[in-house]
């Protein structure tokens, strides 16, 4: 679900209205950057969340985030159930700056939060009852789960899932690399939502303006300092 409110957090004790950000930081950006932010914000989708459960290779996490962000998806949950990570040689190409990532230490609270927010959970896993991904309706809020490189998604996640999905593969190979599976699944989800809803994006006019403020702050390195100084001046006036 859309993660931002009208009041944007600057630090632990200070928030600022998004309209103040647009009045103060937006004019500092180049026209090219403004146009890019405007285009991206209008196409954002938050009704689809990507859940990465127990992924060992950080490069796979980065690759999925890059693909997801490029397709308009901006909500990620990373469940860190493994004790060790393989450090990534690949990078997100800046994608992590533009998506929202929430980290969890176990599967249980992540699943509980997703269910509370009304997401259907779709686990990509080769199970006897798994169905082709094309048979699932992604027009409703959905959490797509990609599992560990070796064991796949956990038994707990499978039990909690509303659907178990596979990408049909007519060849000898039975599974894709995590980053490839993520790319294929997310591209399919985008197209399914466009077919069923007429569009993939789900942001309102006000949410687009809030996103513009958020991305403007992330673009302008000194934005928080500028805004804090402005708020302090106003409080002293």
BELLINCOR-V530586 format. One record per backbone hydrogen bond with DSSP energy under -1.0 kcal/mol. CO is the residue of the C=O (numbers start at 1). NH is the residue of the N-H. E is the energy in kcal/mol with one decimal. If there is no record, write none. Layout:
# BELLINCOR-V530586
co=CO nh=NH e=E
co=CO nh=NH e=E
This chain:
# BELLINCOR-V530586
co=6 nh=18 e=-2.3
co=8 nh=16 e=-2.5
co=14 nh=10 e=-3.0
co=14 nh=11 e=-1.6
co=16 nh=8 e=-3.5
co=17 nh=20 e=-1.1
co=17 nh=21 e=-1.4
co=18 nh=22 e=-2.2
co=19 nh=23 e=-1.9
co=20 nh=24 e=-2.0
co=21 nh=25 e=-3.1
co=21 nh=26 e=-1.3
co=25 nh=28 e=-1.7
co=26 nh=29 e=-1.6
co=30 nh=34 e=-2.4
co=31 nh=35 e=-2.4
co=32 nh=36 e=-2.0
co=33 nh=37 e=-2.7
co=34 nh=38 e=-2.5
co=35 nh=39 e=-2.2
co=36 nh=40 e=-2.4
co=37 nh=41 e=-2.9
co=38 nh=42 e=-1.7
co=40 nh=43 e=-1.1
co=41 nh=44 e=-1.2
co=44 nh=202 e=-2.0
co=45 nh=74 e=-1.4
co=47 nh=142 e=-2.4
co=49 nh=144 e=-2.8
co=50 nh=77 e=-3.0
co=51 nh=146 e=-3.0
co=52 nh=79 e=-2.7
co=56 nh=86 e=-3.1
co=57 nh=60 e=-1.2
co=57 nh=61 e=-1.3
co=58 nh=62 e=-2.6
co=59 nh=63 e=-2.3
co=60 nh=64 e=-2.3
co=61 nh=65 e=-2.3
co=62 nh=66 e=-2.4
co=63 nh=67 e=-2.3
co=64 nh=68 e=-3.1
co=65 nh=69 e=-2.8
co=66 nh=70 e=-2.1
co=67 nh=71 e=-1.4
co=68 nh=73 e=-2.4
co=69 nh=72 e=-1.4
co=72 nh=45 e=-2.5
co=74 nh=100 e=-3.0
co=75 nh=50 e=-2.6
co=76 nh=102 e=-2.3
co=77 nh=52 e=-3.1
co=78 nh=104 e=-2.7
co=79 nh=54 e=-2.9
co=79 nh=81 e=-1.3
co=86 nh=58 e=-2.5
co=92 nh=95 e=-1.6
co=94 nh=97 e=-1.3
co=95 nh=98 e=-1.8
co=100 nh=76 e=-2.8
co=102 nh=78 e=-2.5
co=104 nh=80 e=-3.3
co=107 nh=111 e=-2.6
co=108 nh=112 e=-2.3
co=109 nh=113 e=-2.1
co=110 nh=114 e=-2.4
co=111 nh=115 e=-2.7
co=112 nh=116 e=-2.2
co=113 nh=117 e=-1.9
co=114 nh=119 e=-2.4
co=115 nh=118 e=-1.2
co=120 nh=143 e=-3.1
co=121 nh=162 e=-2.1
co=121 nh=163 e=-2.0
co=122 nh=145 e=-3.0
co=123 nh=165 e=-3.0
co=125 nh=127 e=-1.3
co=127 nh=130 e=-1.7
co=131 nh=166 e=-1.9
co=132 nh=135 e=-2.4
co=133 nh=136 e=-1.4
co=141 nh=120 e=-2.6
co=142 nh=49 e=-2.7
co=143 nh=122 e=-2.9
co=144 nh=51 e=-3.4
co=145 nh=124 e=-2.4
co=146 nh=53 e=-2.6
co=148 nh=152 e=-1.4
co=152 nh=148 e=-1.5
co=154 nh=158 e=-2.2
co=155 nh=159 e=-2.4
co=156 nh=160 e=-1.7
co=157 nh=161 e=-1.1
co=163 nh=123 e=-2.4
co=164 nh=131 e=-2.7
co=165 nh=125 e=-1.7
co=166 nh=133 e=-2.5
co=177 nh=181 e=-3.2
co=178 nh=182 e=-2.6
co=179 nh=183 e=-2.0
co=180 nh=184 e=-2.7
co=181 nh=185 e=-2.5
co=182 nh=186 e=-2.6
co=183 nh=187 e=-2.1
co=184 nh=188 e=-2.1
co=185 nh=189 e=-2.7
co=186 nh=190 e=-2.4
co=187 nh=191 e=-2.1
co=188 nh=192 e=-2.9
co=189 nh=193 e=-2.6
co=190 nh=194 e=-2.0
co=191 nh=195 e=-2.3
co=192 nh=196 e=-2.6
co=193 nh=197 e=-2.9
co=194 nh=198 e=-1.2
co=204 nh=208 e=-2.1
co=205 nh=209 e=-1.5
co=206 nh=210 e=-2.3
co=207 nh=211 e=-2.6
co=208 nh=212 e=-2.3
co=209 nh=213 e=-1.8
co=210 nh=214 e=-2.4
co=211 nh=215 e=-3.1
co=212 nh=216 e=-2.0
co=213 nh=217 e=-2.1
co=214 nh=218 e=-1.8
co=215 nh=219 e=-1.6
co=216 nh=220 e=-2.5
co=220 nh=223 e=-2.0
co=222 nh=226 e=-2.3
co=223 nh=227 e=-2.6
co=224 nh=228 e=-2.8
co=225 nh=229 e=-2.2
co=226 nh=230 e=-2.0
co=227 nh=231 e=-2.6
co=228 nh=232 e=-2.4
co=229 nh=233 e=-2.1
co=230 nh=234 e=-2.2
co=231 nh=235 e=-2.1
co=232 nh=236 e=-1.3
co=233 nh=237 e=-1.2
